[in-house]
C-alpha cells in the first residue's frame, strides 16, 4: 500500500489560520454594490474576523492577531480583544449572537468565551483550538491538542465542564487503525452532526502512469455527535476529476438549512499545490461544485450568511488578505423527496453555483477568517411561527428555517416580521422518510414557504421507511 505525500501546508492551520500568500498574482478589486450591501446589512448580523497588529510577545514574531467585529457591509470595524501580548483567532459566534468563542494563545492555546462587545473574557479549556457551538448554545466542540500526538475533536458541556470524544483512531483498511489529526469542526444547524477535516485513504489515478493507487489526503467528513456514521463528503461524484485525483480539502461550513457544506480545496492532481478555491457539496457527498474556479489568488475559510444567500470568505492576493462575499450556491429538493416522476420532469442539477462577482468588504489587506453572527432578532411587530414534529415510533426528523431561528427539535418557535416569508425544510434522518405537512404548510414536498401575516403553526410528519 502506498500513500501520497500530504501537503506540508496543512500544518499551518494548527496554529490559528495562517495565510498562504506566496507568489499570488495581484488582481483588480471588484467595485462595491451599494444596493447589495444595504440588503445584506438589513438581514444578516455582524461579522467577527481576525486582523494583525504590533506584538510585544517576548521572543515572538513582530505581529499578533486580535478578534475584530464589523457591520455586515464592512463598516464600523472594532477591535474586541486589543492585546499586543496574546494572539486571538478562530472566532465563533454563539447561536443567539451574544457571545463569541475564540482561541487565545500566549504560548498555550486556550479556548475562551467573551461577550459580543468584548467584555467578560473568560478562559474555558487549555490545549484547544477551532471552536464551534451546538445550535442550543449549551456545548462547544473543539480540537484538543495532546502533547505532540494527533489531535481529536471533543465536545464540552459548558454548564458542567464535562468532555466527551467525538473522534479517535481511524480504520485505514485491513484492520489497521491510525490516530490522525481531526481539525476544523463545524456543527450542523440541526445539531445532530459535525463536519470536520481529517486524512482518509482514497483511490486515485497516478498523475504519471494513469494507474489507480491507494493514497491519502485531507477530506471533508461528517459524523454524528456521538462519533458514529462517519461519511467522507468531498471525494467527488464517481468519474469526476475530483474522484480520480487528490485535493486537499479544508475548513467546512454548513449552510443554514443543513443541506450543503462549503469548503476550501487545493488541487494536488499534478503534485502540490494548486490555488485554494471554494467548493460546495451536498450533505450526502453528491454534486461537488467549484464556486470560484480562479487560479490567480487563494480563496479561504468560507462561511454562510445567516439568511443563506451569501458566502463570506478570505481572498489572498498580492495586496494581502481581505474579506469578500459572493452569492451562495443553492440545492434543489432531493429527488427522493420529489418522487421519481417529478424528479425526471424537473431534470434539476444536484447543486447550482450562484453567479455574480465577489464583493470586497475590507481593503487594507489585513483581515481574514471572517464569520457571520446570527441575524438580528425581528422587531416587536412580528408574529410567532411554531413547528410541531409528529414522528411515528422509530422515526426521527427535524425542521430548520430560513431566515434562521427554528431548529426543531431543540428550538421549535420563532418570531418573524409581519409580512415576511419563512422557508421551512423538513429533514428526515437515516431510516426515516418525511410524509407531509399540515397546519400552515401543505403537501408532501419537504420544503414549505409560510407568509407571516399572523401567528402560524406548521406540523411535519415522519415515519420509518
KOLTI-270406 format. One record per residue (C-alpha): residue in three letters; x, y, z. Coordinates in steps of 0.5 Angstrom, whole numbers, padded with zeros to 4 digits, always signed. Each point is the difference from the previous one (the first is absolute). Example, Ala and Ser with C-alpha at 12.3 -4.5 7.8 and 13.67 -1.06 7.14 Angstrom:
<sites>
Ala+0025-0009+0016Ser+0002+0007-0002
</sites>
This chain:
<sites>
Unk+0000+0000+0000Unk+0003+0007-0002Unk-0002+0007+0002Unk+0000+0006-0003Unk+0004+0006+0004Unk-0005+0004+0004Unk+0002+0007-0002Unk+0004+0004+0006Unk-0004+0006-0001Unk-0006-0004+0004Unk+0004+0001+0007Unk+0000+0008+0000Unk-0007-0001+0002Unk+0001-0003+0006Unk+0003+0007+0003Unk-0006+0004-0002Unk-0002+0001-0007Unk+0007+0003-0004Unk-0001+0003-0006Unk+0003-0004-0006Unk+0002+0006-0005Unk+0007-0001-0003Unk+0000+0001-0008Unk-0007+0002-0001Unk-0002+0005-0006Unk-0003+0007+0002Unk-0007+0000-0002Unk-0005+0006-0001Unk-0004+0002+0005Unk-0008-0001-0001Unk-0004+0006+0001Unk-0005+0000+0005Unk-0007+0000-0001Unk-0004+0005+0005Unk-0007-0004-0001Unk+0003-0007+0001Unk+0004+0003+0006Unk-0006+0003+0003Unk-0004-0006-0001Unk+0005-0005+0004Unk+0000+0005+0005Unk-0007+0000+0002Unk-0001-0007+0000Unk+0007-0003+0003Unk+0004+0001+0006Unk+0006+0003+0002Unk+0007-0003-0003Unk+0005-0003+0005Unk+0007+0000-0003Unk+0008+0000+0001Unk+0005+0005-0001Unk+0007+0001+0002Unk+0003+0006+0004Unk+0007+0001+0003Unk+0003-0005+0005Unk+0003+0000+0007Unk+0000-0007+0001Unk+0007-0002+0002Unk+0005-0003-0005Unk-0006-0001-0004Unk-0002+0003-0007Unk-0001+0007-0002Unk-0007+0000+0000Unk-0006-0003+0003Unk-0007-0001-0001Unk-0007+0002+0003Unk-0007-0001-0001Unk-0004+0006-0003Unk-0007+0001-0002Unk-0003+0004-0005Unk-0007+0001-0003Unk-0003-0004-0006Unk+0002+0005-0005Unk+0008+0000+0002Unk-0002+0007+0004Unk+0002+0002+0008Unk+0006-0005+0001Unk+0001-0001+0007Unk+0006-0004+0004Unk-0003-0004+0005Unk+0006-0003+0004Unk+0005+0005-0002Unk+0006-0003+0003Unk+0007+0000-0002Unk+0003-0006+0004Unk-0005-0005-0002Unk-0002-0003-0006Unk-0008-0001-0001Unk-0003-0003-0006Unk-0006-0005-0003Unk-0006+0004+0003Unk-0006-0004+0000Unk-0007+0003+0002Unk-0005-0003+0005Unk-0007-0001-0003Unk-0003+0006+0003Unk+0006+0004-0002Unk+0001+0003+0007Unk+0007-0004+0001Unk+0006-0001-0004Unk+0004-0007+0001Unk+0008+0001-0002Unk+0007-0002+0001Unk+0005+0004+0004Unk+0007-0002-0001Unk+0005+0002+0005Unk+0005-0006-0001Unk-0006-0004+0002Unk-0006-0001-0004Unk-0007+0002+0004Unk-0007-0001-0002Unk-0003+0007+0003Unk-0007+0003-0001Unk-0002+0007+0000Unk-0006+0005+0000Unk-0001+0002-0007Unk+0002+0007+0002Unk+0007-0003+0002Unk-0002+0000+0007Unk+0001-0005+0005Unk+0005-0004-0003Unk+0000-0007+0004Unk+0005-0006-0002Unk-0003-0007+0000Unk+0005-0005-0002Unk+0007+0000-0002Unk+0003-0004-0006Unk-0006+0002-0004Unk-0001+0003-0007Unk-0005+0000-0005Unk-0007+0001+0004Unk-0007-0001-0003Unk-0006+0001+0004Unk-0006-0005+0000Unk-0007+0003-0002Unk-0002+0001+0007Unk+0006+0003+0003Unk+0001-0005+0005Unk+0006-0003-0003Unk+0006+0001-0004Unk+0004-0005-0004Unk+0007+0002-0001Unk+0007-0003-0002Unk+0004-0002+0006Unk+0008-0001+0000Unk+0003-0006+0003Unk+0008+0002+0001Unk+0002-0001-0007Unk-0005-0006-0001Unk-0005+0000-0005Unk-0006+0005+0002Unk-0007-0002+0000Unk-0007+0003+0001Unk-0003+0000+0006Unk-0007+0003+0003Unk+0000+0004+0006Unk-0007+0002+0004Unk+0001+0007+0003Unk-0004-0001+0006Unk+0004-0006+0003Unk+0006+0000-0004Unk+0000-0007-0002Unk+0003-0002-0006Unk-0001-0006-0005Unk+0004-0002-0006Unk-0003+0000-0007Unk+0006-0003-0004Unk+0005-0005+0001Unk+0005-0005-0004Unk-0003-0001-0007Unk+0000-0006-0004Unk+0005+0000-0006Unk-0002-0007-0002Unk+0002-0007+0001Unk-0002+0001+0008Unk+0006+0006+0000Unk-0002+0005+0005Unk+0004+0007+0000Unk-0001+0006+0004Unk+0000+0006-0005Unk-0002+0008+0001Unk-0007+0002+0000Unk-0001+0007-0001Unk-0005+0006-0001Unk-0006-0003+0003Unk-0007+0004-0003Unk-0006-0002+0004Unk-0006-0001-0005Unk-0006+0004+0001Unk-0005-0006+0002Unk+0005-0001+0006Unk+0001-0008-0002Unk+0006+0000-0004Unk+0007+0003+0000Unk+0004+0002-0006Unk+0008+0000+0000Unk+0006-0001-0003Unk+0005-0006+0000Unk+0004-0005-0004Unk-0003-0006-0003Unk+0002-0005-0005Unk-0003+0000-0007Unk+0002-0003-0007Unk+0003+0005-0005Unk+0003+0000-0007Unk+0007+0001+0000Unk+0002+0006-0004Unk+0006-0003-0003Unk-0003-0007-0002Unk-0007+0001+0000Unk-0001-0007+0004Unk-0004+0000+0006Unk+0003+0000+0007Unk-0001+0001+0007Unk+0001+0007+0003Unk-0002+0004+0006Unk-0001+0008+0001Unk-0005+0004+0004Unk-0007+0000-0002Unk-0006+0003+0003Unk-0004-0005+0004Unk-0007+0000+0004Unk-0001-0004+0006Unk-0006-0001+0006Unk+0002+0004+0006Unk+0001-0007+0003Unk+0005-0002-0005Unk-0004-0005-0004Unk-0002+0000-0007Unk+0006+0004-0003Unk+0000+0002-0007Unk+0005+0003-0005Unk-0004+0005-0004Unk+0006+0003-0004Unk+0002-0005-0004Unk-0004+0002-0006Unk-0005-0004-0005Unk+0002-0006-0003Unk+0004+0001-0006Unk+0001+0007+0001Unk+0007+0003+0000Unk-0001+0001+0008Unk-0001-0007+0001Unk+0006-0002-0004Unk+0006+0005+0002Unk+0002+0003+0007Unk-0003+0006+0003Unk+0002+0003+0007Unk-0007+0002+0003Unk+0000+0004+0006Unk-0005+0005+0004Unk-0007-0003-0001Unk-0006+0004+0002Unk-0008-0002+0000Unk-0005+0004-0004Unk-0005+0003+0005Unk-0005-0006-0003Unk+0005-0005+0001Unk-0001-0003-0007Unk+0007+0003-0003Unk+0007+0000+0003Unk+0005+0005-0003Unk+0008+0000+0001Unk+0006+0002-0003Unk+0004-0005-0004Unk+0007+0000-0003Unk+0001-0005-0006Unk+0006-0005+0000Unk-0001-0003-0007Unk+0007+0002-0003Unk+0003+0000+0007Unk+0000+0005+0005Unk-0003+0005+0000Unk-0005+0004-0004Unk-0004+0006+0003Unk-0005+0000+0005Unk-0007+0000-0003Unk-0007+0000+0003Unk-0005-0006-0001Unk-0006-0003+0003Unk-0003-0007+0000Unk-0007-0003+0003Unk+0000-0002+0007Unk+0000-0007-0004Unk+0006+0001-0003Unk-0003+0001-0007Unk+0000+0006-0005Unk+0007+0002+0002Unk+0001+0007-0004Unk+0005+0005-0001Unk-0002+0007+0002Unk+0006+0005-0001Unk+0004-0004-0005Unk+0005+0005-0001Unk+0008-0001+0001Unk+0002+0007+0000Unk-0001+0000+0008Unk-0002-0004+0006Unk-0007+0000+0003Unk+0000-0003+0007Unk-0004-0001+0006Unk-0008+0000-0003Unk-0006+0001+0005Unk-0007+0002-0002Unk-0004+0006+0002Unk-0006-0002+0005Unk-0005+0001-0006Unk+0004-0005-0004Unk+0000+0005-0006Unk+0008+0002+0000Unk+0007-0004+0002Unk+0005+0004+0004Unk+0007-0002-0002Unk+0007+0003+0000Unk+0003+0002-0006Unk+0008+0000+0000Unk+0004+0003-0006Unk+0006+0005-0001Unk-0003+0005+0005Unk-0001-0004+0006Unk-0007-0004+0002Unk-0007+0004+0000Unk-0007-0003+0002Unk-0005-0001-0006Unk-0007-0002-0001Unk-0002-0004-0006Unk-0007-0003-0002Unk-0001-0006+0003Unk-0002-0007-0003Unk-0007-0003+0000Unk-0002-0007+0000Unk-0007-0003-0002Unk-0005-0004+0003Unk+0004-0007+0000Unk-0003-0005-0005Unk-0002-0005+0005Unk-0005+0005+0003Unk-0003+0003-0006Unk-0001-0007-0003Unk+0003-0004-0006Unk-0005+0003-0005Unk+0000+0007+0002Unk+0008+0000+0001Unk+0001-0002-0007Unk-0005+0005-0003Unk+0004+0006+0004Unk+0007-0003-0002Unk+0003+0004+0005Unk+0007+0000+0002Unk+0003-0002+0006Unk+0003+0006+0002Unk-0001+0007-0003Unk+0006+0005+0001Unk-0003+0007+0000Unk+0003+0005-0005Unk+0003+0007+0002Unk+0006+0004+0002Unk+0003-0001+0006Unk+0000+0007+0004Unk+0005+0002+0005Unk-0002+0002+0007Unk+0007+0002+0002Unk+0006+0004-0004Unk+0006+0000+0005Unk+0003-0007-0001Unk-0001-0001+0007Unk-0006-0005+0001Unk-0001-0007+0000Unk-0004-0006+0003Unk-0007+0004+0000Unk-0006-0003+0003Unk-0008+0003+0000Unk-0003+0001+0006Unk-0008-0003+0000Unk-0005+0005-0003Unk-0002+0006+0005Unk-0007-0002+0003Unk-0006+0002-0003Unk-0004+0006+0003Unk-0005+0000+0004Unk-0006+0001-0005Unk+0002-0008-0002Unk-0005-0006+0000Unk+0003-0007+0003Unk+0001-0006-0004Unk-0001-0006+0004Unk+0002-0007-0003Unk-0002-0007+0002Unk+0003-0006-0002Unk-0004-0007+0000Unk+0004-0006+0000Unk-0002-0007+0000Unk+0003-0005+0004Unk+0008-0001-0002Unk-0001+0006-0005Unk+0005+0006+0001Unk+0000+0007-0003Unk+0001+0007+0000Unk-0002+0007-0003Unk+0004+0006-0001Unk-0002+0007-0002Unk+0003+0006-0005Unk+0000+0005+0003Unk+0004-0004+0005Unk-0004-0001+0007Unk-0003-0006+0000Unk+0004-0007+0001Unk-0006-0004+0002Unk+0001-0005+0004Unk+0004+0005+0005Unk-0003+0006-0002Unk-0007+0000-0003Unk-0003+0007+0001Unk+0003+0007-0003Unk-0003+0007-0001Unk+0001+0003-0007Unk-0002+0007-0003Unk-0007+0001-0002Unk-0001-0002-0008Unk+0007-0003+0000Unk+0001-0007-0003Unk+0003-0006+0003Unk+0002-0006-0003Unk+0000-0007+0004Unk+0004-0006-0002Unk-0002-0007+0003Unk+0006-0004+0000Unk-0001-0008+0001Unk+0005-0004+0004Unk+0003-0006-0003Unk-0005-0006+0000Unk-0006+0006+0000Unk-0004+0003-0005Unk-0004+0006+0000Unk-0007-0001-0001Unk-0003+0007-0001Unk-0002+0007+0003Unk-0007+0002+0004Unk-0002+0007+0003Unk+0004+0006-0003Unk+0003-0005-0005Unk-0003-0005-0005Unk+0003-0006-0005Unk+0005-0005+0000Unk+0006+0004-0002Unk+0005+0001+0006Unk+0000+0008-0002Unk-0005+0005+0002Unk-0001+0007+0000Unk-0004+0004+0005Unk-0002+0007+0000Unk+0000+0003+0007Unk-0006+0005+0000Unk-0003-0004+0006Unk+0002-0005+0005Unk+0001-0006-0003Unk+0001-0008+0002Unk+0003-0005-0005Unk+0000-0007+0001Unk+0006-0005-0003Unk-0002-0008+0000Unk+0006-0005-0001Unk-0001-0008+0000Unk+0005-0005+0000Unk+0002-0003-0007
</sites>
